[in-house]
C-alpha cells in the first residue's frame, strides 16, 4: 500500500521559531559583514599611522610600502583612505590644516609611485587647501593648478570644480577679488545643478567672504541665506554659523550693533562644535558689546575667544583678542593693564613674523606708554610702528606683485595646456576620421576584390560549363548504350534455355565488351568532372579558413585547370615547380592573383594571333617563395609599366588585363608583406614575379 506524504500546516509558535532563527541568522551575517568592514578600516588606520610617521620623501615612502608588503591594489586602497581622512578634515575648514597637509603629501607620494591619477589629483587638492589655510599661497596655487590639470586629463568635471573653488579662495587671499568672485559664481552654479549640497555650501561660504571683502552687502546676504537654507546636515552647521557671522558683520559695519549681536549669538550656537568658528563668533560678540559700552561682557567674550585660540594654536588670531582686550583697558584708562595685553601680542606677532600684526602691536604700545606718561617709550614704539608699517606695506606690495606673477605664470601654463588639449582633441578627431576612412577603404577594397573575383568566376563559368559538358555528354551517351546492351542481354537470357546456349555465340561477348568500354568512358568523365569541381573549390576556398597554411602549387594547379578552356589548344602552360613547403597565407586571395596574371598572359598571347606558351616557375630564394609567370605575348611599353598597377588602368590595344585586376593583385601581395614586379619588352613578352615571406604567420603575431 502506497502512503502519500502529508504536509501539515505549521502552528503559530513554529512560525515564530522559524522567524526568530531567520532573524538571528541574518543578524549574525550582518554582524560578520560589519565586523569585516570594521577590521578593514582598523587595518587601514594602522597602515595610515605608519605612513604618516614616515618622511614624505619618495624614497622613505617607497621603503615603508616595501616593508609593509602591500600589493598595488592595497596601496591604492590606502591612498583612498588617506584622501578620505583629509576630506573629513576639510569639512572642519582649517582646524586641522597641518594634519591635512601631512595626509595629502603622503597620499601623493604613494599615488605618484603607482601612477594612480585620481589619487594624485585629490591628494594635490587637499595639499593645496592645507597650504592655503597656512597662508603658503604660492605653493597652494601651484598644487591646486596641478590637481586641476590632472582632473582635466581624467575628464573629471566635478573634481575640476572642487579645485577651482579653492583656487578662487587663494585668489581672494592674494587680493584678486574679481577673479575670485567670477570663479566662485561658476562653482556655485555647477554644484547646484549637480545637487552636490556640501560643495555648493562651501562655494557659497567662500563667495560670501569674497563679497565681504569688496563691500557687497547684498551679495553677502544673498549667498549666506542660500547657504543657511541648504546646509542642513550636522557636519555642515559650522558653515551656517560662519554665514550668520557674516550677516552679523554687515549690521556691525552699519552701526546696528544689537542686530549684529543677534546674528553673532546664532552663529555661536551653530559653531559650538567648530572651535575656529566659535572663537570668531565670541570675538565678534565682544566687539559689538564694546561698541554698546558693555565692557564686562566684551571682556568675557574676548577672554573666551582667546582661550579657544590658544587651545587650538591659532597664534595670529590670538593677537586680535589681545589687541581688543588692550583697547578695552585703554578705554577704561587702565594703561598698565593694556600693556599686559599688548606686550604678549607683540611677542606672538614677532614669533609668527606677521608684520601687519607687529605694526599694530607697536602702535597700540605707543598709545599705552603715552597714557602712562612714558614719552620716551611711546616715541620709540611710534617710530617702530612707522618703520614696520612701511616695511609691511613694501612687503605687501612685493608679495602682491609676486602673487600676481605666480598667477600670470599659472594662467599662461593653463592656457598653453588648454591649447595643447584642444590640439590633441583635434588630432584625435582627425585620427578617428582617418581611421574611419581607412576602414571604409578596406571595406571597399574587400568589395572590389570580391567583385573582381566574382567577375572572373563568372567569365570562367561559360568555359567550365563547356568543359564539363563534354564529359557529361559522354557519360550520358555511354549510360544510354549500357542500357540498350543490358536490355539485349536480358532478352538473350530469356530466349535461351541454358547457359551453354547463351555462351555459344559471340553476341554476348560483344555486348559485355561494350559495357566495359562504356564503363571506362563514364569513369573518365567522372574523374574529369571531379577534377574541375575540386579546382573550383580550391580556387574559391569556400570550405576553408581565411588565413591558414596552404600549398602554393595546389592553388596554381586549380587555377590552371579552370583556365584550360581559354587555351583553345594554341597555348601551352609549362610548369617548372621547385620544392616548396606550405606557407601561411590567404589562399583564396592568392588564387585570385594567379587567375588575374594567367588570364592576362592568355589574352596577351591571343592578341598575337599565333601559338605560344606560358611558363609558371616556383622556387625558394632567401627565405622567400618566388613565383614567376612568363608569357610570349605582345608585351608592355616602358611608359605604361609605370602606371600598370594604378587603379583603373586599362590597355585595349597593346595589353589586355581584367579590369582592376593588377591594382587588386598588388594590394593582396602587399597584404601578404610581399612584392610583385613586372618585366616586359614589346613584342617579346612579359614576366610577373611574386615574392612572399615564409614567416607571415610570425609577422602577423608580432
C-alpha positions as CSV (number, residue, x, y, z in Angstrom):
1,X,0.0,0.0,0.0
2,X,1.4,3.4,-1.0
3,X,1.4,6.1,1.7
4,X,1.5,9.7,0.5
5,X,3.4,12.3,2.4
6,X,1.1,14.7,4.2
7,X,2.2,18.3,4.7
8,X,0.6,19.7,7.8
9,X,0.3,23.4,8.5
10,X,2.7,24.9,11.0
11,X,1.5,26.3,14.3
12,X,1.9,30.0,15.2
13,X,4.7,29.0,17.6
14,X,6.5,27.1,14.9
15,X,6.4,30.1,12.6
16,X,7.6,32.4,15.4
17,X,10.5,30.0,16.0
18,X,11.4,29.9,12.3
19,X,11.3,33.7,12.0
20,X,13.5,34.1,15.1
21,X,16.0,31.7,13.6
22,X,16.0,33.6,10.3
23,X,16.4,36.9,12.0
24,X,19.2,35.5,14.2
25,X,21.0,34.2,11.1
26,X,20.5,37.5,9.2
27,X,21.8,39.4,12.2
28,X,24.8,37.1,12.5
29,X,25.6,37.6,8.8
30,X,25.2,41.4,9.1
31,X,27.4,41.4,12.2
32,X,30.1,39.4,10.4
33,X,29.9,41.8,7.5
34,X,30.2,44.8,9.7
35,X,33.0,43.2,11.6
36,X,34.9,42.6,8.4
37,X,34.5,46.2,7.3
38,X,35.5,47.4,10.8
39,X,38.6,45.2,10.7
40,X,39.5,46.6,7.3
41,X,39.1,50.2,8.5
42,X,41.2,49.4,11.6
43,X,44.0,47.9,9.4
44,X,43.9,50.9,7.1
45,X,44.1,53.2,10.1
46,X,47.1,51.3,11.4
47,X,48.8,51.5,8.0
48,X,48.0,55.2,7.6
49,X,49.5,55.8,11.0
50,X,52.7,54.1,9.9
51,X,52.8,56.1,6.7
52,X,52.2,59.5,8.5
53,X,55.2,58.7,10.8
54,X,57.3,58.3,7.7
55,X,59.1,61.2,5.9
56,X,57.2,62.5,2.9
57,X,60.1,61.8,0.5
58,X,59.6,59.3,-2.3
59,X,62.5,57.1,-1.0
60,X,61.1,56.9,2.5
61,X,57.5,56.2,1.4
62,X,58.7,53.6,-1.1
63,X,60.8,51.9,1.6
64,X,57.8,51.9,4.0
65,X,55.5,50.4,1.5
66,X,58.0,47.7,0.7
67,X,58.4,46.9,4.4
68,X,54.6,46.7,4.9
69,X,54.4,44.3,1.9
70,X,51.4,46.0,0.3
71,X,50.2,45.0,-3.2
72,X,49.3,47.7,-5.7
73,X,45.6,47.3,-5.1
74,X,46.1,47.6,-1.3
75,X,48.3,50.7,-1.8
76,X,45.6,52.3,-3.9
77,X,43.1,51.5,-1.1
78,X,45.5,53.2,1.3
79,X,45.7,56.3,-0.9
80,X,41.9,56.5,-1.0
81,X,41.8,56.1,2.8
82,X,44.3,58.9,3.3
83,X,42.4,61.2,1.0
84,X,39.1,60.4,2.6
85,X,40.6,61.3,6.0
86,X,41.9,64.6,4.6
87,X,38.5,65.3,3.2
88,X,36.9,64.8,6.7
89,X,39.4,67.4,8.0
90,X,38.4,69.7,5.1
91,X,34.9,69.6,6.5
92,X,36.2,71.3,9.6
93,X,37.8,74.1,7.5
94,X,41.2,75.0,8.8
95,X,41.1,73.3,12.2
96,X,43.4,70.5,11.2
97,X,45.5,72.1,8.4
98,X,48.8,70.7,9.4
99,X,47.5,67.1,9.6
100,X,45.7,67.6,6.3
101,X,49.0,68.6,4.7
102,X,50.7,65.5,6.1
103,X,48.0,63.3,4.7
104,X,47.9,65.0,1.3
105,X,51.7,64.8,0.8
106,X,51.9,61.2,1.7
107,X,48.9,60.2,-0.3
108,X,50.5,61.9,-3.3
109,X,53.8,60.1,-2.9
110,X,52.1,56.7,-2.9
111,X,49.7,57.6,-5.8
112,X,52.6,59.0,-7.8
113,X,54.6,55.8,-7.5
114,X,51.6,53.8,-8.5
115,X,50.6,56.0,-11.4
116,X,47.2,56.3,-9.7
117,X,46.0,59.6,-11.4
118,X,42.7,60.1,-9.4
119,X,44.6,59.6,-6.1
120,X,47.2,62.1,-7.2
121,X,44.6,64.7,-8.1
122,X,42.7,64.5,-4.8
123,X,45.9,64.5,-2.7
124,X,47.2,67.6,-4.6
125,X,43.8,69.2,-3.9
126,X,44.0,68.6,-0.2
127,X,47.7,69.6,0.0
128,X,46.8,72.9,-1.8
129,X,43.9,73.6,0.6
130,X,46.0,73.0,3.7
131,X,48.7,75.3,2.3
132,X,46.1,78.0,1.8
133,X,45.0,77.5,5.4
134,X,48.6,78.1,6.5
135,X,48.9,81.2,4.1
136,X,51.5,79.5,1.8
137,X,49.7,81.0,-1.2
138,X,52.3,80.3,-3.9
139,X,52.6,76.6,-3.2
140,X,48.9,76.4,-2.6
141,X,48.1,77.8,-6.1
142,X,50.7,75.6,-7.8
143,X,49.4,72.4,-6.2
144,X,45.8,73.3,-6.9
145,X,46.7,74.1,-10.5
146,X,48.4,70.7,-10.9
147,X,45.3,69.0,-9.3
148,X,43.0,70.8,-11.8
149,X,45.2,69.7,-14.7
150,X,45.0,66.0,-13.7
151,X,41.2,66.3,-13.2
152,X,41.0,67.8,-16.8
153,X,43.1,64.9,-18.2
154,X,40.7,62.4,-16.4
155,X,37.7,64.3,-17.8
156,X,36.5,64.7,-14.1
157,X,34.4,67.9,-14.2
158,X,33.4,67.6,-10.5
159,X,37.0,67.3,-9.3
160,X,37.9,70.3,-11.5
161,X,35.2,72.5,-10.0
162,X,36.2,71.4,-6.4
163,X,39.7,72.5,-7.2
164,X,38.5,75.8,-8.8
165,X,36.6,76.6,-5.6
166,X,39.8,76.7,-3.5
167,X,41.8,78.4,-6.3
168,X,39.2,81.2,-6.0
169,X,39.8,81.3,-2.2
170,X,43.6,81.7,-2.9
171,X,42.9,84.5,-5.4
172,X,40.9,86.2,-2.7
173,X,43.8,85.9,-0.2
174,X,46.0,87.4,-2.9
175,X,43.7,90.3,-3.3
176,X,42.3,89.3,-6.8
177,X,38.7,89.7,-5.7
178,X,37.3,89.9,-9.3
179,X,38.7,86.6,-10.4
180,X,37.7,85.0,-7.1
181,X,34.1,86.3,-7.4
182,X,33.7,85.0,-11.1
183,X,35.2,81.6,-10.3
184,X,33.1,81.1,-7.2
185,X,29.9,82.0,-9.1
186,X,30.7,79.3,-11.7
187,X,31.3,76.8,-8.9
188,X,28.1,77.6,-7.1
189,X,26.0,77.1,-10.3
190,X,27.8,73.9,-11.2
191,X,27.3,72.3,-7.7
192,X,23.7,73.5,-7.6
193,X,22.9,71.8,-10.9
194,X,24.7,68.6,-9.8
195,X,22.9,68.7,-6.5
196,X,26.2,68.5,-4.6
197,X,24.9,70.2,-1.5
198,X,28.1,70.2,0.6
199,X,30.2,71.6,-2.1
200,X,27.6,74.2,-3.1
201,X,27.7,75.3,0.6
202,X,31.5,75.5,0.6
203,X,31.4,77.6,-2.6
204,X,28.6,79.8,-1.2
205,X,30.6,80.4,2.0
206,X,33.7,81.4,0.1
207,X,31.6,83.6,-2.2
208,X,30.1,85.3,0.8
209,X,33.6,86.0,2.2
210,X,34.6,87.5,-1.2
211,X,31.6,89.7,-1.2
212,X,32.5,90.9,2.4
213,X,36.0,92.0,1.0
214,X,34.5,94.0,-1.8
215,X,31.8,95.5,0.3
216,X,28.9,93.8,-1.5
217,X,26.4,93.6,1.4
218,X,23.6,92.5,-0.8
219,X,25.8,89.6,-2.1
220,X,26.7,88.6,1.5
221,X,23.1,88.4,2.5
222,X,22.0,86.5,-0.7
223,X,24.7,83.9,-0.6
224,X,24.8,83.3,3.1
225,X,21.0,83.0,3.3
226,X,21.1,80.4,0.5
227,X,23.8,78.6,2.4
228,X,21.8,78.6,5.6
229,X,18.8,77.1,3.7
230,X,20.7,74.2,2.1
231,X,23.3,73.3,4.8
232,X,21.0,71.0,6.9
233,X,23.4,68.2,7.8
234,X,25.0,68.3,11.4
235,X,28.6,68.4,10.0
236,X,27.6,71.5,7.9
237,X,26.4,73.6,10.8
238,X,29.7,75.4,11.3
239,X,29.2,76.8,7.8
240,X,25.8,78.0,8.8
241,X,27.5,79.6,11.8
242,X,30.1,81.4,9.6
243,X,27.3,82.6,7.3
244,X,25.3,84.0,10.2
245,X,28.5,85.7,11.4
246,X,28.9,87.3,8.0
247,X,25.4,88.7,8.1
248,X,26.1,90.0,11.6
249,X,29.2,91.8,10.4
250,X,27.1,93.7,7.8
251,X,24.9,95.0,10.6
252,X,28.1,95.8,12.7
253,X,29.5,97.9,9.9
254,X,26.2,99.7,9.6
255,X,26.3,100.5,13.3
256,X,23.4,98.3,14.1
257,X,25.1,96.6,17.0
258,X,22.1,94.9,18.6
259,X,21.1,93.4,15.3
260,X,24.7,92.3,14.9
261,X,24.7,90.7,18.4
262,X,21.6,88.7,17.4
263,X,23.3,87.1,14.5
264,X,26.6,86.6,16.3
265,X,24.7,84.7,19.1
266,X,23.1,82.5,16.4
267,X,26.5,81.9,14.9
268,X,27.9,80.9,18.3
269,X,25.1,78.4,18.7
270,X,25.7,76.8,15.3
271,X,29.5,76.8,15.8
272,X,29.6,75.1,19.2
273,X,31.4,72.0,17.7
274,X,33.7,74.1,15.4
275,X,36.3,75.8,17.6
276,X,37.6,78.2,14.9
277,X,34.0,79.4,14.1
278,X,33.2,79.6,17.8
279,X,36.3,81.7,18.6
280,X,35.4,84.1,15.8
281,X,31.8,84.5,17.0
282,X,32.9,85.1,20.6
283,X,35.4,87.8,19.4
284,X,32.8,89.5,17.3
285,X,30.3,89.4,20.2
286,X,33.0,91.2,22.3
287,X,33.4,93.9,19.7
288,X,29.7,94.5,19.4
289,X,29.2,94.7,23.2
290,X,32.2,97.0,23.4
291,X,30.5,99.4,20.9
292,X,27.5,99.3,23.2
293,X,29.8,100.2,26.2
294,X,29.2,96.9,27.9
295,X,32.9,96.4,28.9
296,X,32.2,93.5,31.2
297,X,30.5,91.3,28.5
298,X,33.1,92.4,26.0
299,X,35.9,91.3,28.3
300,X,34.2,88.0,28.9
301,X,33.8,87.2,25.2
302,X,37.3,88.3,24.4
303,X,38.8,86.1,27.1
304,X,36.7,83.1,25.9
305,X,37.8,83.6,22.3
306,X,41.5,84.0,23.4
307,X,41.3,80.8,25.4
308,X,39.9,78.8,22.5
309,X,42.5,80.2,20.1
310,X,45.3,79.4,22.5
311,X,43.9,75.9,22.8
312,X,43.8,75.2,19.0
313,X,47.1,77.1,18.3
314,X,45.7,80.0,16.3
315,X,48.6,82.2,17.2
316,X,47.9,85.1,14.8
317,X,44.2,85.2,15.7
318,X,45.3,85.4,19.4
319,X,46.8,88.8,18.6
320,X,43.3,90.1,17.6
321,X,41.9,89.1,21.0
322,X,44.8,90.6,22.9
323,X,44.6,93.9,20.9
324,X,40.8,94.1,21.6
325,X,41.4,93.4,25.4
326,X,44.2,96.0,25.4
327,X,42.0,98.6,23.7
328,X,39.2,97.8,26.2
329,X,41.7,98.5,29.0
330,X,42.8,101.8,27.4
331,X,39.1,102.9,27.1
332,X,38.9,102.3,30.9
333,X,42.1,104.3,31.4
334,X,43.9,101.2,32.6
335,X,47.2,101.7,30.7
336,X,49.3,99.2,32.8
337,X,46.7,96.5,32.2
338,X,46.6,97.4,28.5
339,X,50.4,96.9,28.4
340,X,49.9,93.4,29.8
341,X,47.9,92.5,26.7
342,X,49.9,94.4,24.1
343,X,53.3,93.0,25.0
344,X,52.4,89.3,24.6
345,X,50.6,90.3,21.4
346,X,53.9,91.8,20.1
347,X,55.8,88.7,21.1
348,X,53.4,86.4,19.3
349,X,53.4,88.7,16.2
350,X,57.2,88.6,16.2
351,X,57.2,84.8,16.6
352,X,54.9,84.2,13.6
353,X,56.6,87.0,11.5
354,X,53.3,88.8,10.8
355,X,54.4,92.4,10.1
356,X,50.9,93.9,10.0
357,X,50.3,92.5,13.5
358,X,53.8,93.7,14.6
359,X,53.0,97.2,13.3
360,X,49.6,97.1,15.2
361,X,51.3,96.0,18.4
362,X,53.8,98.9,18.3
363,X,51.1,101.4,17.6
364,X,49.0,100.1,20.5
365,X,52.1,100.1,22.8
366,X,52.8,103.7,21.8
367,X,49.3,104.7,22.9
368,X,49.6,102.8,26.2
369,X,53.0,104.3,27.1
370,X,51.8,107.7,26.2
371,X,48.9,107.2,28.7
372,X,51.4,106.2,31.3
373,X,53.4,109.4,30.6
374,X,56.4,107.2,29.4
375,X,57.0,109.5,26.5
376,X,60.4,108.0,25.6
377,X,59.0,104.5,25.2
378,X,55.9,106.0,23.4
379,X,58.1,107.8,20.9
380,X,60.3,104.7,20.4
381,X,57.2,102.5,19.8
382,X,55.7,105.1,17.5
383,X,58.9,105.1,15.4
384,X,58.9,101.3,15.2
385,X,55.3,101.4,14.2
386,X,56.1,103.7,11.2
387,X,59.2,101.7,10.3
388,X,57.4,98.3,10.4
389,X,54.4,99.7,8.8
390,X,56.5,100.9,5.8
391,X,58.2,97.6,5.6
392,X,54.9,95.8,5.8
393,X,53.5,97.9,3.1
394,X,56.5,97.3,0.9
395,X,56.4,93.6,1.6
396,X,52.7,93.6,1.0
397,X,53.3,95.2,-2.4
398,X,56.1,92.8,-3.2
399,X,54.0,89.9,-2.1
400,X,51.1,91.0,-4.2
401,X,53.4,91.5,-7.2
402,X,54.9,88.1,-6.6
403,X,51.4,86.5,-6.3
404,X,50.3,88.2,-9.5
405,X,53.4,86.9,-11.3
406,X,52.6,83.4,-10.0
407,X,49.0,83.8,-11.1
408,X,50.2,85.1,-14.5
409,X,52.6,82.1,-14.9
410,X,49.9,79.6,-13.9
411,X,47.3,81.3,-16.2
412,X,49.8,81.1,-19.0
413,X,50.6,77.5,-18.3
414,X,46.9,76.7,-18.1
415,X,46.2,78.4,-21.4
416,X,49.1,76.5,-23.0
417,X,47.7,73.3,-21.5
418,X,44.3,74.1,-22.9
419,X,45.8,74.9,-26.3
420,X,47.6,71.6,-26.2
421,X,44.4,69.8,-25.1
422,X,42.4,71.3,-27.9
423,X,45.2,70.4,-30.3
424,X,45.3,66.8,-29.1
425,X,41.5,66.7,-29.3
426,X,41.6,67.9,-32.9
427,X,44.3,65.4,-33.7
428,X,42.3,62.7,-32.0
429,X,39.2,63.7,-34.1
430,X,41.4,63.7,-37.2
431,X,42.8,60.3,-36.3
432,X,39.3,59.0,-35.8
433,X,38.2,60.4,-39.2
434,X,41.3,58.9,-40.9
435,X,40.6,55.6,-39.1
436,X,37.0,55.7,-40.4
437,X,38.2,56.5,-43.9
438,X,40.7,53.6,-43.7
439,X,38.0,51.2,-42.6
440,X,35.9,52.4,-45.5
441,X,38.8,52.0,-47.9
442,X,39.5,48.5,-46.5
443,X,35.8,47.6,-46.9
444,X,35.7,49.0,-50.4
445,X,38.9,47.1,-51.3
446,X,37.4,43.9,-50.0
447,X,34.3,44.5,-52.0
448,X,36.5,45.2,-55.1
449,X,38.4,42.0,-54.6
450,X,35.2,40.1,-54.2
451,X,33.6,41.8,-57.2
452,X,36.7,41.1,-59.3
453,X,36.8,37.5,-58.1
454,X,33.1,37.1,-58.9
455,X,33.6,38.7,-62.3
456,X,36.5,36.3,-63.1
457,X,34.5,33.4,-61.9
458,X,31.5,34.5,-64.0
459,X,33.8,34.6,-67.0
460,X,35.1,31.2,-66.2
461,X,31.6,29.7,-65.8
462,X,30.9,29.5,-69.5
463,X,34.3,27.8,-70.1
464,X,33.8,25.5,-67.2
465,X,30.3,24.7,-68.3
466,X,31.6,23.8,-71.8
467,X,34.5,21.8,-70.2
468,X,32.1,19.9,-68.1
469,X,29.5,19.4,-70.9
470,X,31.9,17.1,-72.8
471,X,32.4,14.5,-70.0
472,X,28.7,14.8,-69.0
473,X,27.6,14.2,-72.6
474,X,30.0,11.3,-73.0
475,X,28.7,9.9,-69.7
476,X,25.1,10.3,-70.7
477,X,25.7,8.6,-74.1
478,X,27.6,5.8,-72.5
479,X,24.8,5.2,-70.0
480,X,22.3,5.1,-72.8
481,X,24.4,2.5,-74.7
482,X,24.8,0.5,-71.5
483,X,21.0,0.4,-71.0
484,X,20.5,-1.0,-74.5
485,X,23.2,-3.6,-74.0
486,X,21.7,-4.7,-70.8
487,X,18.2,-4.9,-72.4
488,X,19.6,-7.1,-75.2
489,X,21.4,-9.3,-72.7
490,X,18.1,-9.7,-70.8
491,X,16.3,-10.7,-74.0
492,X,19.0,-13.3,-74.7
493,X,18.8,-14.7,-71.2
494,X,15.0,-15.2,-71.6
495,X,15.3,-16.7,-75.1
496,X,18.0,-19.3,-74.2
497,X,17.2,-22.5,-72.3
498,X,20.6,-22.9,-70.8
499,X,23.8,-21.1,-70.0
500,X,25.7,-23.2,-72.6
501,X,23.3,-22.0,-75.3
502,X,23.8,-18.4,-74.1
503,X,27.6,-18.7,-74.4
504,X,27.5,-20.5,-77.8
505,X,27.5,-17.3,-79.9
506,X,29.8,-14.3,-79.8
507,X,26.9,-11.8,-79.3
508,X,27.1,-11.9,-75.5
509,X,30.8,-11.3,-75.6
510,X,30.4,-8.2,-77.8
511,X,27.7,-6.8,-75.6
512,X,29.8,-7.3,-72.4
513,X,32.8,-5.7,-74.2
514,X,30.6,-2.7,-75.0
515,X,29.5,-2.4,-71.3
516,X,33.2,-2.4,-70.2
517,X,34.1,0.2,-72.7
518,X,31.2,2.4,-71.6
519,X,32.2,2.0,-68.0
520,X,35.7,3.3,-68.8
521,X,34.2,6.3,-70.6
522,X,31.9,7.1,-67.6
523,X,34.7,6.6,-65.2
524,X,37.0,9.0,-67.1
525,X,34.2,11.5,-67.5
526,X,33.5,11.5,-63.7
527,X,37.2,11.9,-63.0
528,X,37.3,15.0,-65.3
529,X,34.2,16.5,-63.6
530,X,35.6,15.8,-60.1
531,X,38.9,17.5,-61.1
532,X,37.1,20.6,-62.3
533,X,34.9,20.8,-59.2
534,X,37.9,20.3,-57.0
535,X,39.7,23.1,-58.9
536,X,36.8,25.4,-58.4
537,X,36.6,24.7,-54.7
538,X,40.4,25.1,-54.3
539,X,40.3,28.4,-56.2
540,X,37.5,29.8,-54.1
541,X,38.5,28.3,-50.8
542,X,34.8,28.1,-49.8
543,X,35.2,25.4,-47.2
544,X,38.5,26.5,-45.6
545,X,39.7,29.2,-43.1
546,X,40.7,32.6,-44.4
547,X,44.3,32.6,-43.0
548,X,46.0,29.2,-43.0
549,X,48.9,27.1,-44.2
550,X,48.4,26.3,-47.9
551,X,50.2,24.7,-50.8
552,X,51.1,27.3,-53.5
553,X,51.3,24.6,-56.2
554,X,47.8,23.3,-55.4
555,X,46.5,26.9,-55.9
556,X,48.3,27.3,-59.2
557,X,47.1,23.9,-60.5
558,X,43.5,24.6,-59.6
559,X,43.7,28.0,-61.4
560,X,45.3,26.5,-64.5
561,X,42.7,23.8,-64.6
562,X,39.9,26.4,-64.7
563,X,41.7,28.3,-67.5
564,X,42.1,25.2,-69.8
565,X,39.1,26.2,-71.8
566,X,40.7,29.6,-72.6
567,X,43.8,28.0,-74.1
568,X,42.0,26.8,-77.3
569,X,44.7,24.3,-78.0
570,X,47.0,27.1,-79.1
571,X,48.6,28.0,-75.7
572,X,50.6,25.6,-73.7
573,X,51.3,26.1,-69.9
574,X,54.6,24.7,-68.8
575,X,55.0,24.1,-65.1
576,X,58.5,24.3,-63.6
577,X,57.9,23.8,-59.9
578,X,60.6,23.8,-57.2
579,X,60.3,22.2,-53.8
580,X,58.1,24.4,-51.7
581,X,56.7,23.8,-48.2
582,X,53.1,25.1,-47.4
583,X,53.2,28.7,-46.2
584,X,50.8,30.8,-44.1
585,X,48.7,32.9,-46.4
586,X,45.2,33.9,-47.6
587,X,44.9,31.1,-50.2
588,X,41.7,32.4,-51.8
589,X,43.2,35.8,-52.4
590,X,46.4,34.4,-53.8
591,X,44.4,32.3,-56.2
592,X,42.7,35.5,-57.3
593,X,46.2,36.9,-58.1
594,X,47.2,33.8,-60.1
595,X,44.0,34.0,-62.1
596,X,44.5,37.7,-62.9
597,X,48.1,37.1,-64.1
598,X,47.4,33.9,-66.0
599,X,44.3,35.5,-67.7
600,X,46.4,38.5,-68.7
601,X,49.1,36.2,-70.2
602,X,46.5,34.1,-72.1
603,X,44.9,37.3,-73.6
604,X,48.4,38.8,-74.4
605,X,49.3,35.7,-76.4
606,X,45.9,35.6,-78.1
607,X,46.5,39.1,-79.4
608,X,49.4,37.9,-81.4
609,X,47.2,35.5,-83.5
610,X,49.8,32.8,-83.0
611,X,50.6,29.9,-80.7
612,X,52.5,30.5,-77.6
613,X,53.4,29.2,-74.1
614,X,53.1,30.4,-70.5
615,X,55.9,29.3,-68.1
616,X,55.0,29.1,-64.4
617,X,58.0,28.8,-62.2
618,X,58.3,28.4,-58.4
619,X,61.4,28.3,-56.1
620,X,62.8,29.3,-52.7
621,X,65.0,32.4,-52.6
622,X,66.4,33.7,-49.3
623,X,63.6,32.5,-47.0
624,X,61.0,33.7,-49.5
625,X,58.8,31.9,-52.0
626,X,59.3,33.2,-55.6
627,X,56.6,32.7,-58.3
628,X,57.2,33.8,-61.9
629,X,54.6,33.8,-64.6
630,X,56.1,34.5,-68.1
631,X,54.4,34.7,-71.5
632,X,55.5,35.4,-75.1
633,X,52.7,37.9,-75.7
634,X,52.7,41.4,-77.2
635,X,54.4,42.9,-74.1
636,X,54.0,46.3,-72.4
637,X,55.9,49.6,-73.2
638,X,58.1,51.1,-70.5
639,X,55.8,54.2,-70.2
640,X,52.8,52.0,-69.5
641,X,54.6,49.9,-66.9
642,X,54.9,53.0,-64.6
643,X,51.2,53.1,-64.1
644,X,50.4,49.4,-64.6
645,X,49.3,48.8,-61.0
646,X,47.3,52.1,-60.7
647,X,43.6,51.9,-60.1
648,X,41.5,52.0,-63.3
649,X,44.4,51.3,-65.6
650,X,43.2,49.7,-68.9
651,X,45.0,48.8,-72.1
652,X,42.9,47.9,-75.0
653,X,45.3,47.5,-77.9
654,X,48.8,46.8,-76.6
655,X,48.0,44.9,-73.4
656,X,44.8,43.4,-72.2
657,X,44.1,42.9,-68.5
658,X,41.0,42.1,-66.4
659,X,39.5,45.4,-65.1
660,X,41.2,46.4,-61.9
661,X,42.9,43.0,-61.5
662,X,46.5,44.3,-61.3
663,X,45.6,47.0,-58.8
664,X,43.9,44.5,-56.6
665,X,46.6,41.9,-57.1
666,X,49.2,44.4,-55.8
667,X,47.1,45.1,-52.7
668,X,46.7,41.4,-52.0
669,X,50.5,40.8,-52.3
670,X,51.2,43.8,-50.0
671,X,48.8,42.4,-47.5
672,X,51.0,39.3,-47.5
673,X,54.0,41.5,-46.8
674,X,55.3,40.6,-50.2
675,X,56.3,42.2,-53.6
676,X,55.0,42.0,-57.1
677,X,57.2,43.2,-60.0
678,X,57.0,43.2,-63.8
679,X,59.5,43.0,-66.6
680,X,58.3,43.4,-70.2
681,X,59.5,44.0,-73.8
682,X,57.2,45.0,-76.6
683,X,56.5,42.0,-78.9
684,X,58.8,39.8,-76.8
685,X,56.7,39.0,-73.7
686,X,56.1,39.8,-70.0
687,X,57.2,38.3,-66.7
688,X,55.4,38.9,-63.4
689,X,57.4,38.0,-60.3
690,X,55.7,37.5,-56.9
691,X,57.9,37.2,-53.7
692,X,56.2,36.1,-50.5
693,X,57.7,35.6,-47.0
694,X,57.8,32.2,-45.4
695,X,57.1,33.5,-41.9
696,X,53.9,35.6,-42.5
697,X,52.2,33.9,-39.5
698,X,55.0,35.1,-37.2
699,X,54.8,38.6,-38.6
700,X,51.0,38.7,-38.1
701,X,51.5,37.6,-34.4
702,X,54.0,40.4,-33.8
